[in-house]
Amino acid sequence: MEHYENFPVASVLCPPQLRAPIAAIYHFARTADDIADEGDAPAQQRLDDLAAYHADLQTLAAGQPHSGRWPQVFDPLRTMLQAFHLPVPLLADLLDAFTQDVRKTRDQTSYADQTELLDYCRRSANPVGRLLLHLYGVQDEAALRQSDAICTALQLINFWQDLSRDIPRGRHYLPDADCQAFGVTRAELHALQQTPNATQLIAAQATMARAMMQKGAELVHHLPGRAGWELRLVVQGGLRILDKIEALHYATLQTRPTLKPWDGAVMLWRAIWM
């Protein structure tokens, strides 16, 4: 998905009774992502709009009418909150991550280390998986940990796939501590210089993302029916992007790898044999 990655949206594999709540969650996240990232609005306007969006969420959770500013989002979400008892703190975590993105882009700040980056993923990616598990009625701790590993891995894979896009836009996800450890300077990254050290840095990040994905992949065997097959394809999609990054010799400062139509067959074959 080009616009709001890492979100399986009401596909043919999704149980019909869950398509409406999944679509409502998706449109909530997609609209917040638009507020944070699309167009040419100044950072303060984006922050103000995200605060108003968050206020509408909290108003809805309290059983009160929303402001009416985003009815296409909050009207269906109200129904789904009531029908499926969606955990509001998970939705709020997504908004907190979008807000952090706006502030870091405005201030041109990066992530100090892996701990800070993974904390961002905890709020930007992991809530999606936990919301889906909630809909599927899966709440055991092992499944939640595996879901978190998959969602964080997907977020990291997207970062390393999109370096050539994100860095010119002022988004810096390669942690400072790792850059220092590999001898990569911010000036080199800003210039998108694919130095040998930068290549080793990106390779290390991709390796960590693959290990995290594999750590969570066991979850596919614990989800019922269509949900398990949906997740198999999500996992294989992330791993296939990592294959593409590796095939480029990790030169994603210069080239953004993408999936082609024929990659679907590879992903399906691998999904069958998971």
Contacts in CASP RR format, 6 or more apart in sequence:
PFRMAT RR
TARGET T0000
AUTHOR 0000-0000-0000
METHOD contacts of the structure
MODEL  1
MEHYENFPVASVLCPPQLRAPIAAIYHFARTADDIADEGDAPAQQRLDDL
AAYHADLQTLAAGQPHSGRWPQVFDPLRTMLQAFHLPVPLLADLLDAFTQ
DVRKTRDQTSYADQTELLDYCRRSANPVGRLLLHLYGVQDEAALRQSDAI
CTALQLINFWQDLSRDIPRGRHYLPDADCQAFGVTRAELHALQQTPNATQ
LIAAQATMARAMMQKGAELVHHLPGRAGWELRLVVQGGLRILDKIEALHY
ATLQTRPTLKPWDGAVMLWRAIWM
1 7 0 8 1.000
1 9 0 8 1.000
3 30 0 8 1.000
3 33 0 8 1.000
4 26 0 8 1.000
4 29 0 8 1.000
4 30 0 8 1.000
4 33 0 8 1.000
5 154 0 8 1.000
5 155 0 8 1.000
5 158 0 8 1.000
6 125 0 8 1.000
6 128 0 8 1.000
6 151 0 8 1.000
6 154 0 8 1.000
6 155 0 8 1.000
6 158 0 8 1.000
7 26 0 8 1.000
7 29 0 8 1.000
7 128 0 8 1.000
8 14 0 8 1.000
8 22 0 8 1.000
8 132 0 8 1.000
8 230 0 8 1.000
8 231 0 8 1.000
8 234 0 8 1.000
9 22 0 8 1.000
9 23 0 8 1.000
9 26 0 8 1.000
10 18 0 8 1.000
10 19 0 8 1.000
10 22 0 8 1.000
10 23 0 8 1.000
10 26 0 8 1.000
11 230 0 8 1.000
13 226 0 8 1.000
13 227 0 8 1.000
13 229 0 8 1.000
13 230 0 8 1.000
13 233 0 8 1.000
14 22 0 8 1.000
14 226 0 8 1.000
14 227 0 8 1.000
14 230 0 8 1.000
15 226 0 8 1.000
15 227 0 8 1.000
18 135 0 8 1.000
18 136 0 8 1.000
20 76 0 8 1.000
20 79 0 8 1.000
20 80 0 8 1.000
21 80 0 8 1.000
21 83 0 8 1.000
21 84 0 8 1.000
21 86 0 8 1.000
21 135 0 8 1.000
22 132 0 8 1.000
22 135 0 8 1.000
23 76 0 8 1.000
24 76 0 8 1.000
24 77 0 8 1.000
24 79 0 8 1.000
24 80 0 8 1.000
25 77 0 8 1.000
25 80 0 8 1.000
25 86 0 8 1.000
25 91 0 8 1.000
25 128 0 8 1.000
25 131 0 8 1.000
27 72 0 8 1.000
27 73 0 8 1.000
27 76 0 8 1.000
27 77 0 8 1.000
28 57 0 8 1.000
28 73 0 8 1.000
28 77 0 8 1.000
28 91 0 8 1.000
28 94 0 8 1.000
29 94 0 8 1.000
29 128 0 8 1.000
31 53 0 8 1.000
31 70 0 8 1.000
31 72 0 8 1.000
31 73 0 8 1.000
32 50 0 8 1.000
32 53 0 8 1.000
32 94 0 8 1.000
32 95 0 8 1.000
32 98 0 8 1.000
33 98 0 8 1.000
35 46 0 8 1.000
35 49 0 8 1.000
35 50 0 8 1.000
35 53 0 8 1.000
35 98 0 8 1.000
36 46 0 8 1.000
36 50 0 8 1.000
36 98 0 8 1.000
36 99 0 8 1.000
36 101 0 8 1.000
36 102 0 8 1.000
37 98 0 8 1.000
37 101 0 8 1.000
41 49 0 8 1.000
43 102 0 8 1.000
43 103 0 8 1.000
43 105 0 8 1.000
43 106 0 8 1.000
46 102 0 8 1.000
47 99 0 8 1.000
47 102 0 8 1.000
47 103 0 8 1.000
50 95 0 8 1.000
50 98 0 8 1.000
50 99 0 8 1.000
50 102 0 8 1.000
51 99 0 8 1.000
52 67 0 8 1.000
52 69 0 8 1.000
53 70 0 8 1.000
53 95 0 8 1.000
54 92 0 8 1.000
54 95 0 8 1.000
55 67 0 8 1.000
56 66 0 8 1.000
56 67 0 8 1.000
56 68 0 8 1.000
56 69 0 8 1.000
56 70 0 8 1.000
56 74 0 8 1.000
57 74 0 8 1.000
57 77 0 8 1.000
57 88 0 8 1.000
57 91 0 8 1.000
57 92 0 8 1.000
57 95 0 8 1.000
58 88 0 8 1.000
58 92 0 8 1.000
59 65 0 8 1.000
59 66 0 8 1.000
59 67 0 8 1.000
60 66 0 8 1.000
60 74 0 8 1.000
60 77 0 8 1.000
60 78 0 8 1.000
60 81 0 8 1.000
61 81 0 8 1.000
61 88 0 8 1.000
66 74 0 8 1.000
66 78 0 8 1.000
68 74 0 8 1.000
80 86 0 8 1.000
81 88 0 8 1.000
84 134 0 8 1.000
84 135 0 8 1.000
86 131 0 8 1.000
86 134 0 8 1.000
87 130 0 8 1.000
87 131 0 8 1.000
87 134 0 8 1.000
90 127 0 8 1.000
90 130 0 8 1.000
90 131 0 8 1.000
90 134 0 8 1.000
91 127 0 8 1.000
91 131 0 8 1.000
93 122 0 8 1.000
93 123 0 8 1.000
93 126 0 8 1.000
93 127 0 8 1.000
94 123 0 8 1.000
94 124 0 8 1.000
94 127 0 8 1.000
94 128 0 8 1.000
96 123 0 8 1.000
97 120 0 8 1.000
97 123 0 8 1.000
97 124 0 8 1.000
98 124 0 8 1.000
100 120 0 8 1.000
100 123 0 8 1.000
101 124 0 8 1.000
101 171 0 8 1.000
103 109 0 8 1.000
104 110 0 8 1.000
104 171 0 8 1.000
104 172 0 8 1.000
105 169 0 8 1.000
105 170 0 8 1.000
105 171 0 8 1.000
108 170 0 8 1.000
108 172 0 8 1.000
109 172 0 8 1.000
110 172 0 8 1.000
110 173 0 8 1.000
110 174 0 8 1.000
110 175 0 8 1.000
110 176 0 8 1.000
110 186 0 8 1.000
111 117 0 8 1.000
111 120 0 8 1.000
111 172 0 8 1.000
111 173 0 8 1.000
111 174 0 8 1.000
111 175 0 8 1.000
111 176 0 8 1.000
112 175 0 8 1.000
112 176 0 8 1.000
112 177 0 8 1.000
113 175 0 8 1.000
113 176 0 8 1.000
113 177 0 8 1.000
113 178 0 8 1.000
114 175 0 8 1.000
114 177 0 8 1.000
114 178 0 8 1.000
116 175 0 8 1.000
117 156 0 8 1.000
117 173 0 8 1.000
117 175 0 8 1.000
118 152 0 8 1.000
121 151 0 8 1.000
121 152 0 8 1.000
121 155 0 8 1.000
121 156 0 8 1.000
122 148 0 8 1.000
122 152 0 8 1.000
124 155 0 8 1.000
125 151 0 8 1.000
125 152 0 8 1.000
125 154 0 8 1.000
125 155 0 8 1.000
126 147 0 8 1.000
126 148 0 8 1.000
126 151 0 8 1.000
126 152 0 8 1.000
128 151 0 8 1.000
129 147 0 8 1.000
129 148 0 8 1.000
129 150 0 8 1.000
129 151 0 8 1.000
130 144 0 8 1.000
130 147 0 8 1.000
130 148 0 8 1.000
132 147 0 8 1.000
132 227 0 8 1.000
133 139 0 8 1.000
133 143 0 8 1.000
133 144 0 8 1.000
133 147 0 8 1.000
136 223 0 8 1.000
136 224 0 8 1.000
136 227 0 8 1.000
138 222 0 8 1.000
138 223 0 8 1.000
142 222 0 8 1.000
143 219 0 8 1.000
143 222 0 8 1.000
145 216 0 8 1.000
146 215 0 8 1.000
146 216 0 8 1.000
146 217 0 8 1.000
146 218 0 8 1.000
146 219 0 8 1.000
146 222 0 8 1.000
147 216 0 8 1.000
147 219 0 8 1.000
149 212 0 8 1.000
149 213 0 8 1.000
149 215 0 8 1.000
149 216 0 8 1.000
150 213 0 8 1.000
150 216 0 8 1.000
150 217 0 8 1.000
150 219 0 8 1.000
150 231 0 8 1.000
150 234 0 8 1.000
150 235 0 8 1.000
152 212 0 8 1.000
153 209 0 8 1.000
153 210 0 8 1.000
153 212 0 8 1.000
153 213 0 8 1.000
153 216 0 8 1.000
153 238 0 8 1.000
154 213 0 8 1.000
154 234 0 8 1.000
154 238 0 8 1.000
156 205 0 8 1.000
156 208 0 8 1.000
156 209 0 8 1.000
156 212 0 8 1.000
157 206 0 8 1.000
157 209 0 8 1.000
157 213 0 8 1.000
157 238 0 8 1.000
157 241 0 8 1.000
157 242 0 8 1.000
157 245 0 8 1.000
158 241 0 8 1.000
159 166 0 8 1.000
159 173 0 8 1.000
159 205 0 8 1.000
160 202 0 8 1.000
160 205 0 8 1.000
160 206 0 8 1.000
160 209 0 8 1.000
160 245 0 8 1.000
160 252 0 8 1.000
161 241 0 8 1.000
161 244 0 8 1.000
161 245 0 8 1.000
161 252 0 8 1.000
161 256 0 8 1.000
161 257 0 8 1.000
162 252 0 8 1.000
162 256 0 8 1.000
163 173 0 8 1.000
163 174 0 8 1.000
163 192 0 8 1.000
163 202 0 8 1.000
163 252 0 8 1.000
163 253 0 8 1.000
164 192 0 8 1.000
164 252 0 8 1.000
164 253 0 8 1.000
164 254 0 8 1.000
164 255 0 8 1.000
164 256 0 8 1.000
165 256 0 8 1.000
166 172 0 8 1.000
166 173 0 8 1.000
167 189 0 8 1.000
167 190 0 8 1.000
167 192 0 8 1.000
167 253 0 8 1.000
168 192 0 8 1.000
172 186 0 8 1.000
172 189 0 8 1.000
174 184 0 8 1.000
174 189 0 8 1.000
174 201 0 8 1.000
174 202 0 8 1.000
174 205 0 8 1.000
178 201 0 8 1.000
178 204 0 8 1.000
178 205 0 8 1.000
179 185 0 8 1.000
179 186 0 8 1.000
179 189 0 8 1.000
179 201 0 8 1.000
182 197 0 8 1.000
182 198 0 8 1.000
182 200 0 8 1.000
182 201 0 8 1.000
182 204 0 8 1.000
183 197 0 8 1.000
183 201 0 8 1.000
184 195 0 8 1.000
184 197 0 8 1.000
184 198 0 8 1.000
184 201 0 8 1.000
188 195 0 8 1.000
188 198 0 8 1.000
189 198 0 8 1.000
189 253 0 8 1.000
192 253 0 8 1.000
192 254 0 8 1.000
193 253 0 8 1.000
194 251 0 8 1.000
194 253 0 8 1.000
194 254 0 8 1.000
198 253 0 8 1.000
199 249 0 8 1.000
199 250 0 8 1.000
199 251 0 8 1.000
200 250 0 8 1.000
202 245 0 8 1.000
202 250 0 8 1.000
202 251 0 8 1.000
202 252 0 8 1.000
202 253 0 8 1.000
203 246 0 8 1.000
203 250 0 8 1.000
206 242 0 8 1.000
206 245 0 8 1.000
206 246 0 8 1.000
206 250 0 8 1.000
209 242 0 8 1.000
210 239 0 8 1.000
210 242 0 8 1.000
213 235 0 8 1.000
213 238 0 8 1.000
213 239 0 8 1.000
213 242 0 8 1.000
217 235 0 8 1.000
217 274 0 8 1.000
219 231 0 8 1.000
220 228 0 8 1.000
220 231 0 8 1.000
220 232 0 8 1.000
220 235 0 8 1.000
220 274 0 8 1.000
221 228 0 8 1.000
221 274 0 8 1.000
223 231 0 8 1.000
229 271 0 8 1.000
232 271 0 8 1.000
232 274 0 8 1.000
233 267 0 8 1.000
233 268 0 8 1.000
233 271 0 8 1.000
235 271 0 8 1.000
235 274 0 8 1.000
236 266 0 8 1.000
236 267 0 8 1.000
236 268 0 8 1.000
236 270 0 8 1.000
236 271 0 8 1.000
236 274 0 8 1.000
237 259 0 8 1.000
237 263 0 8 1.000
237 267 0 8 1.000
239 270 0 8 1.000
240 259 0 8 1.000
240 263 0 8 1.000
240 264 0 8 1.000
240 266 0 8 1.000
240 267 0 8 1.000
241 257 0 8 1.000
241 259 0 8 1.000
244 257 0 8 1.000
244 258 0 8 1.000
244 259 0 8 1.000
245 252 0 8 1.000
245 257 0 8 1.000
247 257 0 8 1.000
248 255 0 8 1.000
248 257 0 8 1.000
END
